[in-house]
Structure formats: structure tokens, C-alpha cells
Amino acid sequence: MKSILITGVSSGIGLETAKKFLKEGWIVFGSVRNTNDAKQLEEEGKNYFITLHFDVCNAYEILTAADIVKKRVGERGLDCVINNAGIATAGPLLHMPIHEFQQQLDVNVTGLLRVTQAFAPLLKADKKSNKKAGRLINISSMSGLIAKPFLGAYAASKFAIEALSDALRREFMSYDIDVIVIEPGPVKTPIWGKSKHLKPRYQDTDYADVMSHINHQIDQMSSGAICANRVVKIIYKAVHSPKPKTRYMVNANHVFTWFALNIFSDRSVDKMFHKQSTKLAQKIY
């Protein structure tokens, strides 16, 4: 029976991905920070879902979880690790508290590497192993390709994941471990709801007008977001494809993204985002 580790299964992409693999008969190891968040999966998965309690910023908890998984899977190892856990921090970079910026990177980037280092041996990152190599899948974002204003910290973390994944894929070639990146556009997930407390925080800055409407901007982005299950289908495809792509873009607006990346100049994209922010603020007033 195949087994998979998925970080951050309490909601969104992680939760739906765990459900999909349980439905397909896999053993799923899912990480949560609060064990209560795993009750739904424990009930649905019965003995095929194993809760792992760790924060991706806590190296001790991760290593403890890795020992639990190793004892469970033995020499069989893991067939896949999905680095999904992450947070989103919004706000103008000029005024964002440094500790918040650091936390964004610690969770999304350093946390991803901590998990990878701890669980990669179970994917066959050991030349002495005889098992078939597993796959490492990192959940990035369209923000890892195009940085929007006031999402700079989040974009920086996702740009870093893109680079980290390229380097890991090239380093892991000697182990035959493939590293695949999933790049979703906005997804219907609770992650952005946690940023709605920003409204009063920047009222004494030059960005007060834009930030005063942050809740509306988040709601507007969520309304056009894709369903998490659409991302899950791509993840499942990436896991099973005999010749997977290195990257899978899952975006509701492929045309704009393609033009922004390949045709429009940086200055043109700058003006588009600036106009969008200005128009939104004027419209709400």
C-alpha cells in the first residue's frame, strides 16, 4: 500500500488532498499544529490516516514525527511528500514589522526545507536504499511568479520556493527523486481570511486608503478564486504521471498570467497593479 506525507491538512488544499488520497486507498500522514483539526480526517480515514502533530518551525517536533513515520512504513518508505503548510502575510513592505516578514519566510521557506531534510531519507535520499524513489511536491503559488503590491512578503516566500525546488530537483537527481512544483492562482481557502485584521494597522501611513479596503480586496480575490479540488486533481496527476512536468500552473486567468510573464514589460505590469489599487479605492469611496 502506498503512503504519503502532507503538511498542513487542517484546511484548504491540504485537507482536500488528504481526502483524495485516502479515497484512493493510500496511507496518509497529515501534519497539523492543533490535533483537533485532524478529527474529520481521522474519522473518514479510519486506520489509513495518521495524525502528525508538528509546527514546520519546530525542528524537534518535525524529527519526532519523522521517527513515527519511519517506524510505521519501515523499509518501504514514503512514496510522496507534499510540502503544503504555509501562511500568508499581507501589508506594505515599507511598514511591515520585520518579525512578521521573518515569520512568513520561516514558515513557508525554512519550514519547507526542515520538513524536506527530515523526510527525504524516506523517499530514498540514501544511495544505500533499495526502494523505488518517491516524489517531492512543493506547493508554490502564482505569487511565486508575479509579485502583487501588498503581498510582497508572501510573494518573496513563494519566489524562494521556486528557487529552492529547482535546486532540490537538480541535487536529488542522483537519488532519482523528482521534485515538482504546483503553482495555484488564488484558491478558495481560509488562509487569506486571517489577513483581514490589517485594516487599522496601517492607518497612519501613506497606504492608509488602500489598506482601509483590504477586507474588500481579499473578498474580491476570494470571489474569483479557484476551487481547492481543482488543485488537488493536478497534484494527483503530478504524483501518478510517469513523466511529470517540473511545474504545474493552476490558474483561473491563464491569459493575463501568460502575457504578464512573456509579453508585457515590468513597467506595464506595474501600471496595471497601480491602476487596479487606485480604481478599487475610488470605487469604494
C-alpha positions, 0 to 999 in steps of 0.5 A, a space after each residue: 500500500 502506498 503512503 504519503 506525507 502532507 503538511 498542513 491538512 487542517 484546511 484548504 488544499 491540504 485537507 482536500 488532498 488528504 481526502 483524495 488520497 485516502 479515497 484512493 486507498 493510500 496511507 496518509 500522514 497529515 501534519 497539523 499544529 492543533 490535533 483537533 483539526 485532524 478529527 474529520 480526517 481521522 474519522 473518514 480515514 479510519 486506520 489509513 490516516 495518521 495524525 502528525 502533530 508538528 509546527 514546520 518551525 519546530 525542528 524537534 517536533 518535525 524529527 519526532 514525527 519523522 521517527 513515527 513515520 519511519 517506524 510505521 512504513 519501515 523499509 518501504 518508505 514514503 512514496 510522496 511528500 507534499 510540502 503544503 503548510 504555509 501562511 500568508 502575510 499581507 501589508 506594505 513592505 515599507 511598514 511591515 514589522 520585520 518579525 512578521 516578514 521573518 515569520 512568513 519566510 520561516 514558515 513557508 521557506 525554512 519550514 519547507 526545507 526542515 520538513 524536506 531534510 527530515 523526510 527525504 531519507 524516506 523517499 530514498 535520499 540514501 544511495 544505500 536504499 533499495 526502494 523505488 524513489 518517491 516524489 517531492 511536491 512543493 506547493 508554490 503559488 502564482 505569487 511565486 511568479 508575479 509579485 502583487 503590491 501588498 503581498 510582497 512578503 508572501 510573494 518573496 516566500 513563494 519566489 524562494 520556493 521556486 528557487 529552492 525546488 529547482 535546486 532540490 530537483 537538480 541535487 536529488 537527481 542522483 537519488 532519482 527523486 523528482 521534485 515538482 512544483 504546483 503553482 495555484 492562482 488564488 484558491 478558495 481557502 481560509 488562509 487569506 481570511 486571517 489577513 483581514 485584521 490589517 485594516 487599522 494597522 496601517 492607518 497612519 501611513 501613506 497606504 492608509 486608503 488602500 489598506 482601509 479596503 483590504 477586507 474588500 480586496 481579499 473578498 474580491 480575490 476570494 470571489 474569483 478564486 479557484 476551487 481547492 479540488 481543482 488543485 488537488 486533481 493536478 497534484 494527483 496527476 503530478 504524483 501518478 504521471 510517469 513523466 511529470 512536468 517540473 511545474 504545474 500552473 493552476 490558474 483561473 486567468 491563464 491569459 493575463 498570467 501568460 502575457 504578464 510573464 512573456 509579453 508585457 514589460 515590468 513597467 506595464 505590469 506595474 501600471 496595471 497593479 497601480 491602476 487596479 489599487 487606485 480604481 478599487 479605492 475610488 470605487 469604494 469611496 
